[in-house]
Amino acid sequence: MKIHIKNIGMLDEAEFEVGDLTLICGENNTGKTYATYSLYGYLDYIGNSVGYIILNIIQSQASDISIEDGSKIKVSSSTMESIIARLSQTIKQEYKKNLVEILAGKEGDFNNTSFNMDTAEDITSYIKNIEKENTKKEVLNFFSYSRQFELLEANKEYFLFDFKQIRILLNQKEVKDINARKQGLLLILFDYIISNFYPNVFILSAERTGATMFQKELDLNKNEILEQISKANAKDIKEVALGILSKKYSRYPKPVKDNIYFVRELDEVAKQTSFIKKGEKENALHKEIIELLYQVVGGKYIVSPEGIEFAPGAKQRITKGKFLVQRASSSVRSLLMLNYYVLHRAQVGDILMIDEPELNLHPKNQILVARLLVLLVNAGIKVFITTHSDYIVRELSNCIMLKNLSNEQIKKLAKQGYSKEYGLESKKVKAYLAENIKGKNTLRAVKITQEQGIFMETFDEPIDSQNENQGLIFEEAMRGKGRGNDN
């Protein structure tokens, strides 16, 4: 997944690839957050808004496919390419229109903006090269996970799909119309393609502690919204609700707004169970994630009628009491959304984006968070972070180097908290340095090797400078002490 960006906020131009683990480092005001927020907004827009775009496109293409034996559809390769190309172009156009809201800008801020993802080109490449043996295997495997259809044949002329798994739906009265059936089958097909090429995304913004801190105030706002809605005419309720929400939160970028909404709905989120929590008893990696998460958080969150509470030291039963998160440490508030995501929301294939995972954390916990991110990657979640923490980058490098060791060698490091689950393949990692080059903010790819990890030099100069200053100050202090003794 390659991203091309031009003129988005502080970021003038950048090209980067999203890996299983992606990290961006760099000095302040070089565009790291804009890269993160614009990618989040794009994936979120596709996940929540692309359905009607697909439907509009396939309505005009339905005549280009044929139905065989009631449940089979034949789609020409040229039609597949045409739909993908039109879909990609439409998404880019519509997304650009929404950037003002997504990034809390103003009209005109993004007139010269360009945001492009290579996904459509990747899909088209598969279609064009379908008769190559390796490509055909990948395509057959890609479609093998669908519970609604089966790919029977794929060649340079056409793709043949069988929807017999949902034959009972195809026999419903409302889809007996042949064009309606074609559109319905195409919608199912392309929804599957889009959902697998554009993963679900969840973000923890740098403002997440504020969203947690002011949860009670947000609830009061919710009551105010309900009061205003109750006074509206029945026909205008939707418009009133959207207008109120837009007015109250329009000054926030969408990632921040989504964090606010997530905290407000924690009582519902807590009723869900992530794949990690479900597999805790049978899967050693999942169990390790849960244990490390508890070690990082240091207690248990509870959603109660009083609000969000925290019980320090608690796993299952509360033994040391509990108190509202507004009275808890800043680290407790910073980790709240990560805790609920891992336990209740995470699904395989997600992208978890975190702006400054080190926020409010002691260096010891920064190191543990880095390890937690590695475990999440190895469990099947893509992780995308921006960070100013040398502790996090160095620990990620440690986990990359750990992959070189044998199981026997790793066992010798058990006291340091390592096990084989923490090993990370370097090829899964993409790292970038946000920097200003010739007056333009951009991203530069950073070298990564399995033997030495991530070569993120941005921290070297301030660390070396501080060490040198410490030495100089100490020397001067000792000289002064010596002169004092001479006197």
Summary of the structure (lengths in Angstrom):
residues: 487
radius of gyration: 26.0
end to end distance: 70.1
largest distance: 105.8
contacts: 1499
relative contact order: 0.13
helix: 56%
strand: 18%
